[in-house]
Amino acid sequence: MEGLFLGLGRLAGLLGVLLSVVAVVLRLTGRYHIGSFGAGVVLQAGMAAILVGCFFLLCVVTSRRH
């Protein structure tokens, strides 16, 4: 279970960082929409994915303390 959470945390965090970077770069180049989604929505999705990744990694850290 610990290995699964560690992998999910890393994957979610990486996906979140990638989504955030894409949203910021496209927004700075003057594009307000990415496909049918607004740049702000993509940025929020990236932040949410980072948060989920942090939660999984926190579960791993707290399980190792016992």
C-alpha positions as CSV (number, residue, x, y, z in Angstrom):
1,M,0.0,0.0,0.0
2,E,2.8,2.4,0.8
3,G,4.4,1.8,-2.6
4,L,1.1,2.5,-4.3
5,F,0.5,5.7,-2.4
6,L,4.1,6.8,-3.1
7,G,3.7,6.2,-6.8
8,L,0.3,7.9,-6.9
9,G,1.7,10.9,-5.0
10,R,4.6,11.3,-7.4
11,L,2.4,10.9,-10.5
12,A,-0.3,13.3,-9.3
13,G,2.3,15.9,-8.3
14,L,4.1,15.6,-11.7
15,L,0.8,15.9,-13.5
16,G,-0.1,18.9,-11.5
17,V,3.2,20.7,-12.1
18,L,2.9,20.0,-15.8
19,L,-0.7,21.3,-16.0
20,S,0.3,24.4,-14.1
21,V,3.3,25.1,-16.3
22,V,1.2,24.7,-19.4
23,A,-1.5,27.0,-18.1
24,V,1.0,29.7,-17.1
25,V,3.0,29.6,-20.3
26,L,0.0,29.7,-22.6
27,R,-1.5,32.5,-20.5
28,L,1.7,34.5,-20.7
29,T,1.7,34.1,-24.5
30,G,-1.8,35.7,-24.7
31,R,-3.9,32.6,-25.0
32,Y,-6.9,32.5,-22.7
33,H,-8.3,29.1,-23.8
34,I,-6.7,25.7,-24.0
35,G,-9.0,23.7,-26.2
36,S,-12.5,24.3,-24.7
37,F,-11.1,25.1,-21.2
38,G,-10.0,28.4,-19.9
39,A,-6.4,28.8,-18.7
40,G,-7.6,29.5,-15.2
41,V,-9.5,26.2,-15.1
42,V,-6.4,24.3,-16.2
43,L,-4.3,26.1,-13.6
44,Q,-6.8,25.1,-10.9
45,A,-6.8,21.5,-12.1
46,G,-3.0,21.6,-11.8
47,M,-3.2,22.9,-8.3
48,A,-5.7,20.3,-7.3
49,A,-3.5,17.5,-8.7
50,I,-0.6,18.9,-6.6
51,L,-2.8,18.9,-3.5
52,V,-3.8,15.3,-4.2
53,G,-0.2,14.3,-4.6
54,C,0.7,16.0,-1.3
55,F,-2.1,14.1,0.4
56,F,-0.8,10.7,-0.8
57,L,2.8,11.6,0.1
58,L,1.6,12.7,3.6
59,C,-0.1,9.3,4.0
60,V,3.2,7.6,3.2
61,V,5.2,9.8,5.7
62,T,2.7,9.2,8.5
63,S,2.6,5.5,8.0
64,R,6.4,5.3,8.3
65,R,6.4,7.0,11.7
66,H,4.8,4.0,13.4
